[in-house]
Amino acid sequence: MAAEVLLADREGARGLADILFRRTVIGLGPDAGRGAVAAVAAVAAQRLGWSDERVVRESEAVAAEVARMRPRSAAPASPHHEGEPR
């Protein structure tokens, strides 16, 4: 994974979301890369010199992008109670 982060940086990646969703296939899994955010951010912090503040900003940006990308139809269904209209 570290090699992918470094290669993404050489390709001009602009941030964590760019690394996860456009420069690698990490964000293409069923969890949209959410399970790898902390690990990829840690590699970026160590190898690319990101500050703790940048890691937080980048992680929040990924969460926002995942929320935008996720279709409403894939959102968890709200609990349905018997006798209530759906």
MIVOLO-148171 format. One record per residue (C-alpha): residue number from 1; x, y, z. Coordinates in nm, 2 decimals. Example, Ala and Ser with C-alpha at 12.3 -4.5 7.8 and 13.67 -1.06 7.14 Angstrom:
1, 1.23, -0.45, 0.78
2, 1.37, -0.11, 0.71
END
This chain:
1, 0.00, 0.00, 0.00
2, 0.29, 0.24, 0.08
3, 0.42, 0.20, -0.28
4, 0.07, 0.29, -0.42
5, 0.06, 0.60, -0.20
6, 0.40, 0.71, -0.32
7, 0.32, 0.64, -0.68
8, -0.01, 0.83, -0.65
9, 0.19, 1.13, -0.51
10, 0.43, 1.11, -0.81
11, 0.13, 1.11, -1.04
12, 0.01, 1.44, -0.88
13, -0.25, 1.31, -0.63
14, -0.41, 1.61, -0.46
15, -0.52, 1.43, -0.14
16, -0.64, 1.12, 0.03
17, -0.97, 1.10, -0.17
18, -0.77, 1.13, -0.49
19, -0.54, 0.85, -0.38
20, -0.82, 0.62, -0.27
21, -1.07, 0.68, -0.56
22, -0.87, 0.78, -0.86
23, -0.50, 0.68, -0.83
24, -0.55, 0.34, -0.68
25, -0.82, 0.07, -0.66
26, -0.84, 0.09, -0.28
27, -1.16, 0.29, -0.29
28, -1.34, 0.06, -0.54
29, -1.42, -0.21, -0.28
30, -1.76, -0.27, -0.12
31, -1.68, -0.04, 0.16
32, -1.55, 0.24, -0.07
33, -1.21, 0.23, 0.09
34, -1.34, 0.34, 0.43
35, -1.17, 0.04, 0.60
36, -0.83, 0.16, 0.46
37, -0.86, 0.54, 0.53
38, -0.66, 0.53, 0.85
39, -0.39, 0.31, 0.71
40, -0.35, 0.51, 0.39
41, -0.36, 0.84, 0.58
42, -0.09, 0.71, 0.81
43, 0.13, 0.61, 0.52
44, 0.08, 0.95, 0.36
45, 0.16, 1.13, 0.68
46, 0.48, 0.93, 0.72
47, 0.60, 0.93, 0.36
48, 0.46, 1.26, 0.23
49, 0.51, 1.46, 0.55
50, 0.14, 1.53, 0.62
51, 0.06, 1.70, 0.95
52, -0.19, 1.55, 1.20
53, -0.43, 1.84, 1.10
54, -0.40, 1.75, 0.73
55, -0.47, 1.38, 0.81
56, -0.79, 1.48, 0.99
57, -0.89, 1.72, 0.70
58, -0.82, 1.46, 0.44
59, -1.00, 1.18, 0.63
60, -1.31, 1.41, 0.67
61, -1.30, 1.49, 0.29
62, -1.30, 1.11, 0.21
63, -1.60, 1.06, 0.44
64, -1.78, 1.35, 0.26
65, -1.70, 1.21, -0.08
66, -1.82, 0.86, 0.01
67, -2.15, 1.01, 0.13
68, -2.19, 1.19, -0.20
69, -2.10, 0.88, -0.41
70, -2.33, 0.64, -0.22
71, -2.66, 0.62, -0.40
72, -2.97, 0.66, -0.18
73, -3.09, 0.32, -0.28
74, -2.78, 0.17, -0.12
75, -2.83, 0.34, 0.21
76, -2.94, 0.12, 0.50
77, -3.31, 0.08, 0.52
78, -3.48, 0.25, 0.81
79, -3.65, 0.00, 1.05
80, -4.00, -0.08, 0.95
81, -4.26, -0.14, 1.22
82, -4.55, -0.36, 1.16
83, -4.86, -0.16, 1.08
84, -4.67, 0.16, 0.98
85, -4.67, 0.27, 0.61
86, -4.35, 0.23, 0.44
END
